[in-house]
Amino acid sequence: MRGVLVDAGPLVALLDRSDAAHEACVDVLRDLREPLITVWPAFTEAMYLLGDSWPAQKAMLSRVESEALTLAPLDEADVPRMRELMEKYRDQPMDLADAALVRVAEREEMTRIFTLDRRHFSVYRPGRRRRFAVLPG
């Protein structure tokens, strides 16, 4: 799978013009050439955060329908590694969405992530010694 992983923060900021990170996220999106890929837990988190705005939720769903945003598959085989990651980073603490993103990054050998959570994703490692390239930079 080729593309850039995207966390809930940018998904919300791109759709909410009042979000402090809106312009920075629009700038990143304008420069990206790779597809955006997320996971169901991050998508669910973003939908929850957009819950006061049906038009924003509708726009988020439309991005998946139009394939502007791809949902990476997760299944039961990914759960043991996600649990290990959440245990390893419990001092952060790592939530389910972050564990799913790191798991997909490991499984698909991806290192670029579009997130507003620089603090955590600068600590998380997708693989033994690799680091995430965090966008916006």
Secondary structure as UniProt FT lines:
FT   STRAND          4..6
FT   HELIX           8..15
FT   TURN            17..18
FT   TURN            20..21
FT   HELIX           22..31
FT   STRAND          36..38
FT   HELIX           40..49
FT   TURN            50..52
FT   HELIX           54..65
FT   TURN            66..67
FT   STRAND          69..71
FT   HELIX           76..78
FT   HELIX           79..88
FT   TURN            89..91
FT   HELIX           96..108
FT   STRAND          112..114
FT   HELIX           118..121
FT   TURN            122..123
FT   STRAND          133..135
//
